Amino acid sequence: MVLFLVVKRLSGNLDKMIQKETLLSIIDNSGAKLLNCIYVGKGYKRRYAFMGDCVLGSVKAIRTKRRLTVKIQKGAIATALITRTKVYKSTFIGDRCKFFDNAAVILTKQNKLLGTRIFGALPNSFRYTRFFKLIFLSAGIIK
């Protein structure tokens, strides 16, 4: 009975990732500060997004010191790539990767990075995706 409760609690934690109305902090230098998730793409009636997935969102706040040089305005609809999540993601090896915040980087319509720098560390799993350039622009890599 106790084992069943523990397994149920762990499996329930894994389900709740990024969904509609989730606030994401932006960790690149595009000028945006907060993004509100509107739509989780890549699938019919898909509800949750994980690390490495693209979501559609609305910019809720921009950085105050860079108001004149921002590349995106408040209220703009943008595609974002999720880079960090609070809930851990397990790999097939058994490693878990977990961060203190939900974060994303903004992409252009051609799925290229809008910013030229990324603040903070990224997981090593981006090395094996089409967003390999993220690794070079980030401050560090977490294995």
Residue frames as qw, qx, qy, qz and C-alpha x, y, z in Angstrom:
[[0.000, 0.885, 0.465, 0.000, 0.00, 0.00, 0.00],
 [0.290, -0.817, 0.106, 0.488, 2.78, 2.45, 0.89],
 [0.436, -0.161, 0.601, 0.650, 4.73, 1.57, -2.26],
 [0.262, 0.620, 0.660, 0.334, 1.67, 2.28, -4.41],
 [0.088, -0.949, -0.242, 0.183, 1.29, 5.78, -2.90],
 [0.384, -0.620, 0.348, 0.589, 4.95, 6.61, -3.52],
 [0.388, 0.118, 0.697, 0.591, 4.79, 5.49, -7.15],
 [0.143, 0.786, 0.579, 0.164, 1.55, 7.39, -7.70],
 [0.195, -0.907, -0.057, 0.369, 3.01, 10.58, -6.24],
 [0.385, -0.423, 0.506, 0.645, 6.15, 10.37, -8.41],
 [0.315, 0.330, 0.731, 0.508, 4.20, 9.65, -11.58],
 [0.038, 0.883, 0.466, -0.046, 1.82, 12.52, -10.82],
 [0.281, -0.767, 0.146, 0.558, 4.77, 14.91, -10.55],
 [0.416, -0.115, 0.627, 0.649, 6.05, 13.98, -13.98],
 [0.285, 0.625, 0.679, 0.259, 2.83, 14.94, -15.74],
 [0.024, -0.950, -0.265, 0.164, 2.67, 18.59, -14.70],
 [0.565, -0.037, 0.216, 0.795, 5.09, 20.39, -16.99],
 [0.044, 0.253, -0.108, -0.960, 4.52, 23.49, -19.14],
 [0.196, 0.545, 0.803, 0.137, 0.91, 24.02, -20.22],
 [0.057, 0.709, 0.344, 0.613, -1.40, 26.90, -21.17],
 [0.320, -0.887, -0.061, -0.327, -1.15, 30.05, -19.03],
 [0.815, -0.368, -0.067, 0.443, 2.28, 29.08, -17.67],
 [0.054, 0.980, -0.183, -0.049, 4.68, 32.00, -17.19],
 [0.890, 0.093, 0.023, 0.446, 8.15, 31.41, -18.60],
 [0.237, -0.855, 0.184, 0.422, 11.19, 33.58, -17.92],
 [0.730, 0.668, -0.047, 0.136, 13.18, 34.47, -21.02],
 [0.701, -0.569, 0.224, 0.366, 16.91, 33.82, -20.68],
 [0.636, 0.279, 0.294, 0.657, 18.28, 35.40, -23.86],
 [0.194, -0.416, -0.066, 0.886, 19.09, 39.00, -24.74],
 [0.140, 0.484, 0.660, 0.557, 16.14, 39.55, -27.09],
 [0.105, -0.280, 0.095, -0.950, 14.68, 42.08, -24.64],
 [0.682, -0.413, -0.365, -0.481, 11.71, 40.08, -23.34],
 [0.147, -0.424, 0.707, -0.546, 11.49, 39.20, -19.67],
 [0.469, 0.093, 0.785, -0.393, 8.30, 37.11, -19.26],
 [0.361, 0.087, -0.668, -0.645, 6.32, 35.02, -21.72],
 [0.627, 0.043, 0.533, -0.566, 2.84, 33.56, -21.17],
 [0.142, -0.042, 0.931, 0.334, 2.29, 30.22, -22.90],
 [0.569, 0.239, -0.001, -0.786, -0.74, 30.27, -25.23],
 [0.908, 0.268, -0.113, -0.303, -0.43, 27.07, -27.23],
 [0.529, -0.432, 0.717, 0.139, 1.56, 23.86, -26.87],
 [0.604, 0.530, -0.373, -0.464, 2.40, 22.73, -30.39],
 [0.220, 0.391, -0.889, -0.093, 3.56, 19.48, -31.97],
 [0.057, -0.138, -0.983, 0.108, 0.57, 17.17, -31.71],
 [0.384, -0.450, -0.497, -0.635, -3.21, 16.96, -31.77],
 [0.623, -0.687, -0.168, -0.335, -4.73, 18.09, -28.44],
 [0.668, 0.089, -0.490, 0.553, -1.33, 18.02, -26.77],
 [0.441, -0.849, -0.264, -0.122, -1.50, 19.38, -23.24],
 [0.590, -0.736, 0.177, 0.281, 2.02, 19.47, -21.80],
 [0.581, 0.736, -0.285, 0.200, 5.38, 20.62, -23.14],
 [0.852, -0.415, 0.034, 0.317, 8.76, 19.42, -21.94],
 [0.288, -0.713, 0.375, 0.519, 12.37, 20.56, -22.31],
 [0.282, -0.156, 0.731, 0.602, 13.20, 20.97, -25.99],
 [0.248, 0.606, 0.741, 0.149, 9.62, 21.59, -27.16],
 [0.080, 0.152, 0.178, 0.969, 8.38, 24.72, -28.90],
 [0.005, 0.653, 0.695, -0.302, 5.41, 26.70, -27.57],
 [0.122, 0.596, 0.304, 0.733, 3.56, 29.78, -28.75],
 [0.389, -0.567, -0.512, 0.515, 3.37, 32.62, -26.28],
 [0.066, 0.906, 0.202, 0.366, 2.66, 36.26, -25.64],
 [0.462, 0.206, -0.367, 0.781, 5.33, 38.62, -24.28],
 [0.396, -0.782, -0.481, 0.009, 4.09, 39.97, -20.94],
 [0.338, -0.903, 0.081, 0.252, 7.07, 42.09, -19.85],
 [0.696, 0.578, -0.155, 0.396, 10.24, 43.48, -21.37],
 [0.665, -0.263, -0.252, 0.652, 13.51, 44.40, -19.71],
 [0.059, -0.948, -0.260, 0.174, 13.37, 47.98, -18.44],
 [0.360, -0.676, 0.302, 0.568, 16.98, 48.99, -19.06],
 [0.286, -0.109, 0.707, 0.638, 16.88, 47.97, -22.72],
 [0.425, 0.630, 0.530, -0.376, 13.57, 49.51, -23.82],
 [0.310, 0.774, -0.221, -0.506, 15.18, 51.32, -26.77],
 [0.189, 0.516, -0.782, -0.296, 17.12, 48.35, -28.14],
 [0.627, 0.018, 0.731, -0.269, 14.66, 45.48, -27.72],
 [0.063, 0.143, -0.808, -0.567, 14.09, 43.12, -30.64],
 [0.253, -0.435, -0.831, -0.236, 10.54, 42.25, -29.58],
 [0.228, -0.369, 0.102, -0.895, 7.75, 44.38, -28.13],
 [0.258, 0.068, 0.780, -0.566, 5.33, 43.79, -25.27],
 [0.651, 0.370, 0.335, -0.573, 2.20, 41.95, -26.38],
 [0.453, 0.495, -0.611, -0.420, 3.87, 40.33, -29.39],
 [0.961, -0.032, 0.197, -0.191, 3.14, 36.69, -30.21],
 [0.195, 0.694, -0.690, -0.063, 6.34, 34.67, -30.41],
 [0.943, 0.007, -0.331, -0.027, 7.53, 31.08, -30.67],
 [0.258, -0.746, 0.555, -0.263, 9.71, 29.96, -27.77],
 [0.742, 0.162, -0.646, 0.079, 11.87, 26.92, -27.09],
 [0.708, -0.670, 0.065, -0.212, 11.66, 25.57, -23.54],
 [0.489, 0.559, -0.589, 0.318, 15.14, 25.22, -22.07],
 [0.124, 0.161, -0.795, 0.572, 14.60, 24.72, -18.33],
 [0.604, -0.460, -0.428, -0.490, 11.74, 23.27, -16.25],
 [0.404, -0.546, 0.494, -0.542, 11.08, 23.01, -12.53],
 [0.920, -0.097, 0.298, -0.237, 9.91, 19.41, -12.74],
 [0.332, -0.510, 0.728, 0.316, 12.72, 16.99, -13.47],
 [0.795, 0.450, -0.225, -0.340, 13.11, 15.20, -16.78],
 [0.737, -0.337, 0.579, 0.095, 14.53, 11.68, -16.73],
 [0.385, 0.576, -0.605, -0.392, 16.77, 10.35, -19.48],
 [0.929, 0.070, -0.303, -0.201, 16.96, 6.76, -20.63],
 [0.498, 0.342, -0.662, 0.443, 20.20, 6.36, -18.68],
 [0.557, -0.556, -0.583, 0.200, 18.47, 7.34, -15.45],
 [0.302, -0.048, -0.191, 0.933, 19.83, 10.85, -14.98],
 [0.024, -0.824, -0.563, 0.057, 17.45, 13.56, -13.85],
 [0.305, 0.184, 0.059, 0.933, 17.70, 17.21, -14.82],
 [0.208, -0.808, -0.550, 0.031, 15.81, 19.82, -12.78],
 [0.286, 0.339, -0.066, 0.894, 16.07, 23.61, -12.48],
 [0.086, -0.360, -0.571, 0.733, 14.70, 26.30, -10.16],
 [0.337, 0.517, 0.122, -0.777, 12.60, 28.06, -12.81],
 [0.652, 0.494, 0.561, 0.126, 10.72, 27.54, -16.05],
 [0.075, -0.689, 0.274, 0.666, 12.68, 29.27, -18.80],
 [0.714, 0.514, 0.448, 0.158, 12.69, 29.59, -22.58],
 [0.245, -0.356, 0.342, 0.834, 14.44, 31.35, -25.47],
 [0.522, 0.656, 0.229, -0.495, 12.58, 33.20, -28.23],
 [0.529, 0.048, 0.683, 0.502, 12.78, 31.96, -31.82],
 [0.236, 0.357, -0.266, -0.864, 12.13, 33.72, -35.12],
 [0.801, 0.310, 0.114, -0.499, 9.66, 32.51, -37.74],
 [0.675, 0.490, -0.546, -0.076, 12.48, 30.51, -39.34],
 [0.909, -0.402, -0.108, 0.023, 13.12, 28.74, -35.98],
 [0.601, 0.331, -0.321, 0.653, 16.41, 30.53, -35.40],
 [0.443, -0.523, -0.461, 0.563, 17.40, 32.25, -32.17],
 [0.087, 0.929, 0.228, 0.278, 16.32, 35.88, -31.83],
 [0.396, -0.889, 0.224, 0.056, 18.94, 36.69, -29.20],
 [0.602, 0.621, -0.468, 0.185, 22.70, 36.39, -29.44],
 [0.109, 0.373, -0.776, 0.496, 23.46, 35.37, -25.84],
 [0.720, -0.415, -0.495, -0.253, 21.93, 32.98, -23.33],
 [0.200, -0.609, 0.506, -0.577, 22.12, 33.63, -19.59],
 [0.736, -0.304, 0.483, -0.364, 22.67, 30.63, -17.33],
 [0.178, -0.291, 0.923, 0.179, 23.38, 26.98, -17.90],
 [0.757, 0.193, -0.229, -0.581, 21.58, 24.51, -20.16],
 [0.844, -0.176, 0.499, -0.087, 21.22, 20.73, -20.02],
 [0.232, -0.410, 0.754, 0.458, 23.49, 18.60, -22.18],
 [0.539, 0.373, 0.755, -0.014, 20.50, 17.11, -24.02],
 [0.391, 0.846, 0.069, -0.356, 20.41, 20.08, -26.43],
 [0.183, -0.564, 0.681, 0.430, 23.64, 18.79, -27.93],
 [0.272, 0.068, 0.923, 0.264, 21.67, 16.12, -29.79],
 [0.355, 0.714, 0.551, -0.245, 18.88, 18.32, -31.22],
 [0.486, 0.621, 0.311, 0.530, 18.62, 20.74, -34.10],
 [0.154, -0.963, 0.008, -0.223, 19.23, 23.59, -31.62],
 [0.850, -0.075, -0.163, 0.495, 22.91, 22.73, -31.21],
 [0.290, 0.589, -0.067, 0.752, 23.81, 26.42, -31.39],
 [0.540, -0.770, -0.102, -0.324, 22.32, 26.92, -27.91],
 [0.874, -0.329, -0.103, 0.342, 25.25, 25.11, -26.36],
 [0.569, 0.246, -0.007, 0.784, 27.76, 27.61, -27.76],
 [0.066, -0.642, -0.099, -0.757, 25.76, 30.65, -26.71],
 [0.682, -0.664, -0.262, -0.159, 25.03, 29.51, -23.14],
 [0.184, -0.822, 0.451, -0.294, 27.09, 30.25, -20.06],
 [0.218, -0.397, 0.878, -0.154, 27.53, 26.58, -19.14],
 [0.678, 0.029, -0.623, -0.390, 26.42, 22.99, -19.61],
 [0.581, -0.338, 0.588, -0.450, 24.89, 20.67, -17.02],
 [0.288, 0.242, -0.891, -0.254, 25.52, 16.99, -17.67]]
